[in-house]
Amino acid sequence: MKHIAEHKDNAESIIEHAGFSFLYIRNLSPIPVEEVQYHSAVIIEVKNYDFVRLMVSSIRANLSPDIYLKPIFLLKKDTYDDAVMDELADGSIKGLDELDLVVPTVERISTRVQDLTFTNSISFEAQIITKLITLLYTKEQKTVDPFPYVYSNIGYYYPLLSVNFQRTEETVALDILKIAEEEGILRSDYYDRVYLCSSCSSNHLSYREVCPKCSSSNTTPDDIVHHFPCGYVGPMQDFKNEIDDKLDCPKCNKRLKHIGVDYDKPSVIHDCNNCHHKFQDYHVNAKCLSCLSDKSVETLKPTEIKSYRLTKKGELAAIKGFVTTTKDIDEVIGTIKYDTFKTMLKYEIERLKQTEGQSNICAINISNSSQVYSKLGSDLQRGLLKDLVSVIRSNIRSSDVIAFESSSTIVMSMNAIPNKIAKKIIGEMVSLLNDLIKTSFEDLDVLFDTKVVALDYAKTHEAHLKELITDFS
């Protein structure tokens, strides 16, 4: 049984049905988007398309998972065709008497939301990637496809991602997708290529044939006529007479009768009405309708548009929480890239084959990283990672290197020392790190796990790394 509770000014309604609370947004009756978090799902009445776009976009663009993950259903009695809005929503109904049809979807999404772990991401890029993959997970959707969209500044729209950006910032969505692919969260396939304004990256361009001298599009074309008998070549205007519409050769005064027999039109000449320059080959300019820049098409930025698919790693990142991109942790001073660490490890194993010495790789893992990062903002997260690296660096030799395997696992080399000593150093490091946490971060409990692996030149560097971090994955 449904119960509809009317609120002030009739601006909103709450519908209780099948144990769920539906926020009913009537046509042209906007509500504060924060109201969405208190309900199980949202129903938006479709009459004014601009209003629907505004409400759906404001929900999906919000930064709170309690808001952007809420199921959205469109109440449309008439035919309504907007593929982007359908992608952003979770379904549609024709009337409130069809609520039973969407209850299973609400139940499914609500259940899948419970699977997710939410942490504060270190960077804006990581935050937006988190939004995208959690939406994909809760909607049980694997693909991120581009939609041709008249409201998009670049001509294509990735609904669940592009909704986070203003029209003038939509190319950032392409950057985010590239980062997600580099992280192994998405994989891509070529879809199309677009050309964007070199000044503002807009795809809203007007292509025009212009004068090569002054770039004016105010030109008049005229056929070039070749008179076979006398060989005269000139613009059509030279052959016209003032008496009738017939053509007479200005050189031999003979009348032109049949095209292809006594004359032809081998080309076209253009006359610029602005600077009166005559030319045969025009230039092609693209005038941007967004910033009004007018430049040669050669200056446009070719940009690939791809379709993407969520990987298994991406699905796990949605469930466990995605804190940082590789770029974020690569920028921590005192560390090297993880790929570089792997290469150096490979060379160290090769060196041991010649010397039969003793070397080690070590790892320090924040076992409760999700809880830790959830308590810290982006700046404090960066500060924590920098402090951890600083303590580690001060307790190993300058010849040893440090890298982030992930935002929660730091790996390092301890070359040319026995395994027993390496374990002792790691133990002392953890004590120092705990002291650092107590001093610098109030009421923050950080749990560390460690592991030390002695290098064996009979094993590959991949086998060593797998042994080192397998317990932390």
MOHU-V417761 format. One record per residue. RES is the residue in one letter. SS is DSSP state (alpha for helix, beta for strand, coil for the rest). OMEGA is omega in radians with two decimals (* if undefined). BURIAL is b if it has 9 or more other C-alpha atoms within 8 Angstrom, else e. Layout:
{{RES/SS/OMEGA/BURIAL} {RES/SS/OMEGA/BURIAL}}
This chain:
{{M/coil/-3.10/e} {K/coil/3.00/e} {H/beta/-3.14/e} {I/beta/3.13/e} {A/beta/3.14/e} {E/beta/3.13/e} {H/coil/-3.04/e} {K/alpha/3.11/e} {D/alpha/3.12/e} {N/alpha/-3.04/e} {A/coil/-3.11/b} {E/beta/3.10/b} {S/beta/3.04/b} {I/beta/-3.12/b} {I/beta/3.07/b} {E/beta/-3.08/b} {H/beta/3.07/b} {A/coil/3.11/e} {G/coil/3.14/e} {F/beta/3.10/b} {S/beta/3.14/b} {F/beta/3.05/b} {L/beta/-3.08/b} {Y/beta/-3.13/b} {I/beta/-3.10/b} {R/coil/-3.13/b} {N/coil/3.09/b} {L/coil/3.09/e} {S/coil/-3.08/e} {P/coil/3.09/b} {I/coil/3.03/e} {P/coil/-3.06/e} {V/alpha/3.13/e} {E/alpha/-3.14/e} {E/alpha/-3.07/e} {V/alpha/-3.03/b} {Q/alpha/-3.08/b} {Y/alpha/-3.07/e} {H/coil/-3.09/b} {S/coil/-3.08/b} {A/beta/-3.11/b} {V/beta/3.02/b} {I/beta/-3.12/b} {I/beta/3.13/b} {E/beta/-3.08/b} {V/coil/3.00/b} {K/coil/3.08/e} {N/coil/-3.02/e} {Y/alpha/3.13/e} {D/alpha/3.12/e} {F/alpha/3.13/b} {V/alpha/3.12/b} {R/alpha/-3.14/b} {L/alpha/-3.07/e} {M/alpha/-3.14/b} {V/alpha/-3.11/b} {S/alpha/-3.12/b} {S/alpha/3.10/b} {I/alpha/-3.09/b} {R/alpha/-3.12/b} {A/coil/-3.14/b} {N/coil/-3.08/b} {L/coil/-3.12/e} {S/coil/3.11/e} {P/alpha/3.08/b} {D/alpha/-3.14/e} {I/alpha/-3.01/b} {Y/alpha/3.13/b} {L/coil/-3.09/b} {K/coil/3.08/b} {P/beta/3.12/b} {I/beta/3.10/b} {F/beta/-3.13/b} {L/beta/3.08/b} {L/beta/-3.08/b} {K/coil/-3.14/b} {K/coil/-3.14/e} {D/coil/3.10/e} {T/coil/-3.12/e} {Y/coil/-3.03/e} {D/coil/3.05/e} {D/coil/-3.04/e} {A/alpha/-3.13/e} {V/alpha/3.12/b} {M/alpha/3.10/b} {D/alpha/3.12/b} {E/alpha/-3.14/b} {L/alpha/3.13/b} {A/coil/-3.11/b} {D/coil/3.13/b} {G/coil/-3.14/b} {S/beta/3.06/b} {I/beta/3.14/b} {K/coil/3.13/b} {G/coil/-3.12/b} {L/alpha/3.10/e} {D/alpha/3.13/e} {E/alpha/-3.10/b} {L/coil/3.12/b} {D/alpha/-3.11/e} {L/alpha/-3.08/e} {V/alpha/3.14/b} {V/alpha/3.11/b} {P/alpha/3.11/e} {T/alpha/3.11/b} {V/alpha/3.13/b} {E/alpha/-3.09/e} {R/alpha/-3.13/b} {I/alpha/3.14/b} {S/alpha/3.12/b} {T/alpha/-3.11/e} {R/alpha/3.07/b} {V/alpha/-3.14/b} {Q/coil/3.13/e} {D/coil/-2.94/e} {L/coil/2.99/b} {T/coil/-3.09/b} {F/coil/3.10/e} {T/coil/3.07/b} {N/coil/-3.13/b} {S/coil/-3.09/b} {I/coil/-3.04/b} {S/coil/3.08/b} {F/alpha/-3.13/e} {E/alpha/3.12/e} {A/alpha/3.13/b} {Q/alpha/-3.12/b} {I/alpha/3.07/b} {I/alpha/3.09/b} {T/alpha/3.11/b} {K/alpha/-3.08/b} {L/alpha/-3.03/b} {I/alpha/3.07/b} {T/alpha/3.06/b} {L/alpha/3.12/b} {L/alpha/-3.10/b} {Y/alpha/-3.09/b} {T/alpha/3.11/b} {K/coil/-3.08/e} {E/coil/-3.11/e} {Q/coil/-3.08/e} {K/coil/-2.98/e} {T/beta/3.02/b} {V/beta/-3.04/b} {D/coil/3.09/e} {P/coil/3.10/b} {F/beta/2.98/b} {P/beta/-2.98/e} {Y/coil/-3.08/b} {V/coil/-3.12/e} {Y/coil/-3.12/e} {S/coil/-3.13/b} {N/coil/-3.13/b} {I/coil/3.07/b} {G/coil/3.11/b} {Y/beta/-3.04/b} {Y/beta/3.01/b} {Y/coil/-2.91/b} {P/alpha/-3.05/b} {L/alpha/3.14/b} {L/alpha/-3.06/b} {S/alpha/-3.13/b} {V/coil/-3.13/b} {N/coil/-3.02/b} {F/coil/2.98/b} {Q/coil/-3.09/e} {R/alpha/-3.09/e} {T/alpha/-3.10/b} {E/alpha/-2.98/e} {E/coil/3.10/b} {T/alpha/3.08/b} {V/alpha/3.11/e} {A/alpha/3.11/b} {L/alpha/3.10/e} {D/alpha/3.14/e} {I/alpha/3.13/b} {L/alpha/3.11/b} {K/alpha/3.12/e} {I/alpha/-3.13/b} {A/alpha/3.10/b} {E/alpha/3.11/b} {E/alpha/3.12/e} {E/coil/-3.12/b} {G/coil/-3.13/b} {I/coil/3.08/b} {L/beta/2.94/b} {R/beta/-2.94/b} {S/beta/2.98/b} {D/beta/3.12/e} {Y/beta/3.14/e} {Y/beta/-3.09/e} {D/beta/3.03/e} {R/beta/3.10/e} {V/beta/3.11/b} {Y/beta/-3.02/b} {L/beta/3.10/b} {C/coil/-3.12/b} {S/coil/-3.13/e} {S/coil/-3.04/e} {C/coil/3.10/b} {S/coil/3.09/b} {S/coil/3.08/b} {N/coil/-3.12/b} {H/coil/-3.00/b} {L/beta/3.04/b} {S/beta/-3.11/e} {Y/beta/-3.08/e} {R/beta/3.02/b} {E/beta/-3.03/b} {V/beta/3.09/b} {C/coil/-3.12/b} {P/coil/-3.11/b} {K/coil/-3.05/e} {C/coil/3.11/e} {S/coil/3.07/b} {S/coil/3.07/b} {S/coil/-3.13/b} {N/coil/-3.10/e} {T/beta/3.12/b} {T/beta/3.14/e} {P/beta/3.09/e} {D/beta/3.13/b} {D/beta/2.98/b} {I/beta/-3.10/b} {V/beta/3.09/b} {H/beta/3.14/b} {H/beta/-3.03/b} {F/coil/-3.03/b} {P/coil/-3.10/e} {C/coil/3.08/e} {G/coil/-3.10/e} {Y/coil/3.09/b} {V/beta/3.14/e} {G/beta/3.14/e} {P/beta/-3.14/b} {M/alpha/-3.10/b} {Q/alpha/3.14/e} {D/alpha/-3.05/e} {F/alpha/-3.11/b} {K/beta/3.08/b} {N/coil/-3.05/b} {E/coil/-3.04/e} {I/coil/-3.10/e} {D/coil/-3.11/e} {D/coil/3.10/e} {K/coil/-3.14/e} {L/beta/3.11/b} {D/beta/-3.13/b} {C/coil/-3.14/b} {P/coil/-3.12/e} {K/coil/-3.07/e} {C/coil/3.10/e} {N/coil/3.09/e} {K/coil/3.11/e} {R/beta/3.08/e} {L/beta/-3.03/b} {K/coil/-3.01/e} {H/coil/3.08/e} {I/beta/-3.08/b} {G/coil/3.14/e} {V/coil/3.12/e} {D/coil/3.03/b} {Y/beta/3.00/b} {D/beta/-3.13/b} {K/beta/-3.01/b} {P/beta/-3.05/e} {S/beta/3.12/e} {V/beta/3.03/b} {I/beta/-3.10/b} {H/beta/3.12/b} {D/beta/-3.14/b} {C/beta/-3.14/b} {N/coil/-3.14/b} {N/coil/-3.11/e} {C/coil/3.08/e} {H/coil/3.05/e} {H/coil/3.11/b} {K/beta/-3.09/e} {F/beta/3.10/b} {Q/coil/-3.10/e} {D/coil/3.14/e} {Y/coil/2.99/b} {H/beta/3.07/b} {V/beta/3.10/b} {N/beta/3.04/b} {A/beta/3.10/b} {K/beta/-3.12/b} {C/beta/-3.12/b} {L/coil/3.12/b} {S/coil/-3.10/e} {C/coil/3.07/e} {L/coil/3.04/e} {S/coil/-3.07/e} {D/beta/-3.03/e} {K/beta/3.09/e} {S/beta/-3.13/b} {V/alpha/3.12/e} {E/alpha/-3.11/e} {T/alpha/-3.12/e} {L/coil/-3.12/b} {K/beta/3.05/b} {P/beta/-3.06/e} {T/beta/3.13/e} {E/beta/3.02/b} {I/beta/-3.09/b} {K/beta/2.95/b} {S/beta/-3.02/b} {Y/beta/3.11/b} {R/beta/3.14/b} {L/beta/3.12/b} {T/coil/3.07/b} {K/alpha/3.08/e} {K/alpha/3.12/e} {G/alpha/3.12/b} {E/alpha/3.11/b} {L/alpha/3.10/e} {A/alpha/3.10/b} {A/alpha/-3.09/b} {I/alpha/-3.05/b} {K/alpha/-3.08/b} {G/coil/-3.13/b} {F/coil/-2.99/b} {V/coil/-3.03/b} {T/coil/2.93/b} {T/coil/3.11/b} {T/alpha/-3.13/e} {K/alpha/-3.11/e} {D/alpha/-3.06/b} {I/alpha/3.06/b} {D/alpha/-3.07/b} {E/coil/3.12/e} {V/coil/-3.09/b} {I/coil/3.11/e} {G/coil/3.14/e} {T/coil/3.01/b} {I/beta/3.11/b} {K/coil/-3.10/b} {Y/alpha/3.10/b} {D/alpha/3.10/e} {T/alpha/3.10/e} {F/alpha/-3.14/b} {K/alpha/3.13/b} {T/alpha/-3.14/e} {M/alpha/3.09/e} {L/alpha/3.13/b} {K/alpha/3.13/b} {Y/alpha/3.13/e} {E/alpha/3.09/e} {I/alpha/3.09/b} {E/alpha/3.12/b} {R/alpha/-3.12/e} {L/alpha/3.09/b} {K/alpha/-3.11/e} {Q/alpha/-3.02/e} {T/alpha/-3.07/e} {E/coil/3.10/e} {G/coil/-3.14/e} {Q/coil/3.08/b} {S/coil/-3.05/b} {N/beta/2.87/b} {I/beta/-3.03/b} {C/beta/3.10/b} {A/beta/2.98/b} {I/beta/-3.06/b} {N/beta/3.02/b} {I/beta/-3.00/b} {S/coil/3.11/b} {N/coil/-3.03/e} {S/alpha/-3.12/b} {S/alpha/3.14/b} {Q/alpha/-3.13/e} {V/alpha/-3.08/b} {Y/alpha/3.11/b} {S/alpha/-3.12/b} {K/alpha/-3.05/e} {L/coil/2.99/b} {G/coil/-3.08/b} {S/alpha/-3.10/b} {D/alpha/3.14/e} {L/alpha/3.08/e} {Q/alpha/3.11/b} {R/alpha/3.12/b} {G/alpha/3.12/e} {L/alpha/-3.12/e} {L/alpha/3.12/b} {K/alpha/3.14/b} {D/alpha/3.12/b} {L/alpha/3.14/b} {V/alpha/-3.13/b} {S/alpha/3.13/b} {V/alpha/-3.13/b} {I/alpha/-3.12/b} {R/alpha/-3.09/b} {S/coil/-3.11/e} {N/coil/3.02/e} {I/coil/-3.10/e} {R/coil/-3.12/e} {S/coil/-3.14/e} {S/coil/3.10/e} {D/coil/-3.04/b} {V/coil/-3.11/b} {I/beta/3.07/b} {A/beta/3.03/b} {F/beta/2.98/b} {E/coil/3.05/b} {S/coil/-3.14/b} {S/coil/-3.12/b} {S/coil/-3.07/b} {T/beta/3.09/b} {I/beta/3.10/b} {V/beta/-3.12/b} {M/beta/3.07/b} {S/beta/2.98/b} {M/beta/-3.01/b} {N/coil/3.02/b} {A/coil/3.01/e} {I/coil/3.13/b} {P/coil/-3.12/b} {N/alpha/-3.11/b} {K/alpha/3.13/e} {I/alpha/3.11/e} {A/alpha/3.12/b} {K/alpha/3.12/b} {K/alpha/3.13/e} {I/alpha/3.14/b} {I/alpha/3.11/b} {G/alpha/3.11/e} {E/alpha/3.11/e} {M/alpha/-3.12/b} {V/alpha/3.09/b} {S/alpha/3.12/e} {L/alpha/3.12/b} {L/alpha/3.10/b} {N/alpha/3.09/b} {D/alpha/3.12/e} {L/alpha/-3.11/b} {I/alpha/-3.12/b} {K/alpha/-3.09/b} {T/alpha/-2.97/e} {S/alpha/-3.05/e} {F/coil/-3.08/e} {E/coil/3.08/e} {D/coil/3.12/e} {L/coil/3.11/b} {D/coil/3.13/e} {V/coil/-3.13/b} {L/coil/-3.10/e} {F/beta/2.93/b} {D/beta/-3.13/e} {T/beta/3.04/b} {K/beta/3.10/b} {V/beta/3.14/b} {V/beta/3.08/b} {A/beta/-3.11/b} {L/coil/3.12/b} {D/coil/-3.04/e} {Y/coil/3.08/b} {A/coil/-3.13/e} {K/coil/3.10/e} {T/coil/3.10/b} {H/alpha/3.09/b} {E/alpha/3.13/e} {A/alpha/3.11/e} {H/alpha/-3.11/b} {L/alpha/3.11/e} {K/alpha/3.11/e} {E/alpha/-3.07/b} {L/alpha/-2.97/b} {I/alpha/-3.06/b} {T/alpha/-3.12/e} {D/alpha/-3.08/e} {F/alpha/-3.05/e} {S/coil/*/e}}
